[in-house]
Amino acid sequence: AVLALDNGLARTPPMGWLHWERFLCATDCAAEPRRCVSEQLFVEMADRMAAEGWRDAGYEFICIDDCWMAPTRDKQGRLQADPKRFPGGIRKLADYVHSKGLKLGIYSDVGSKTCAGFPGSYNHYDLDAQTFASWGVDLLKFDGCNSESLDLLAEGYRRMSEALNKTGRSIVYSCEWPFYLRPVQQPNYTEIKHYCNHWRNFYDVYDSWSSIKSILDWTALHQDTIVKIAGPGGWNDPDMALVIGNFGLSWDQSVTQMAMWAIMAAPLFMSNDLRHISPEAKWLLQNKEVIAINQDPLGKQGYQLFKDKNFQLWERPLSDRAYAVAVLNQQEIGGPQKFTFSLTFLGNGLACNPACSIQQVLPASRDCGVYSWMASLSVEVNPTGTVLLKV
């Protein structure tokens, strides 16, 4: 069987927009017409993505998360969209999204119910895969709530992967498999990559600095097991949602999220309101140089090289013998701090041998000049901020 490993999809980390985090499970359209999870919301976001440069920057998926369904399956046992909130059904929405040059993602669950209590795909894997394909869906986020055992969970993830590929439609498969395994056993990432295009490792991202920080800490702690498995066709998902443009992150923290998600080769799915987004957040999310690092065709995930109580130094190998380097100031007190490091640190000593040019990408683009192999570089970094460089 052709599995995710060979389905030809996600050669670079997928990019798009999804409703979870910002819009959660808002289902009362009478009370909150602008916020409720509905056809209207996705149509408006698709319009913005096409008209305001998001699609052209690489954000191609618009993803429906939990709470889109009617409370029960139809008479044929098929999943159905809530008829009040999605009066045209998912097929009509998919057609609209495709007409804008975008792709549609949808959500289901490996267990008997979704995390929010809607019908899950357990015992319906083939039928649900066929249903999604018939609607023109391009991505499935497959959650892991309400599975009775880890064996059933693993079997469900495998079965859905096979079912999606049997449909003959190209559907990116986003799994939460390792996240649900981790409390009990070490995930087998080789197997997971065999079946999934990207997989979630850690808790839901929140609109807060403590959430972003905990994701980075977790990733660094587990980098020896997860970094090596990432590559074209299969990616670690630190929880894809970019919460830039919402309420919880300062400007420097927003820069940190964007820079570090690029270093981690993470899927980039914004969860924000594109109808109300600041010019600064838009500039950061559409920054071509950062996106080019995230989407680098070599497809190697970055890792932490060094950490002390104030600073972290990360690097990511890029194509054409280049490296992306991030310097994160962890201090949450005081002012900007200087960090100086020897360039021999980078790329096992090869990044700058015998010399290299260095570009600063974030927080602003500037040319830092040419350095020799034995030189040191000093950068000044704001508290909770990051300086992203290309070497």
Protein Blocks (a to p, Z undefined) as FASTA:
>chain_A
ZZfklnopakbccddddfehjlmmafbfklmmmlpccfklmmmmmmmmmmnommmnopab
dcddehkacfbdcfkopacddfklmmnojmlmmmmmmmnopacdddddfblbdfkopacf
ehplmmmmmmmmmnopabdcddfehiabfklmmmmmmmmmmmmmmnopacddddfklmmm
mmmmccdfklmmmmpmbdcfbdcddddfklmmmmmmmmmmmmmmmmmmgcehiacdehja
acehilmbcfklmmmmmmmmmmnopacdddddfklccfklmmmmmmmklmmmmmomnlpa
cddfbdcfkbccdddddehhiacdddddfbfghjdddddddfklggghpmmccbdcdddf
bfbdcdebjcdfklccdddddehiacdddZZ
